[in-house]
Amino acid sequence: MTTGEFADKVSAMREAQQEYFKYRTNEALQRSKQLEKEVDSILETRKKRSENTVQQGTLF
């Protein structure tokens, strides 16, 4: 995933959050939650990749 794609995903998440807080619909809440999960998953994957790189670098 590129930086631009990640920024687009975060932007969509923020728009969904704003829509939820504006209208308080169940659909907006579900979309917001789904996008938050996707963003969290991307960040977790990046964190694990970074930790693996650090651990591998200290083995030798």
Secondary structure, 3 states (H helix, E strand, C coil): CCHHHHHHHHHHHHHHHHHHHHHCCHHHHHHHHHHHHHHHHHHHHHHHHHHHHHHHHCCC
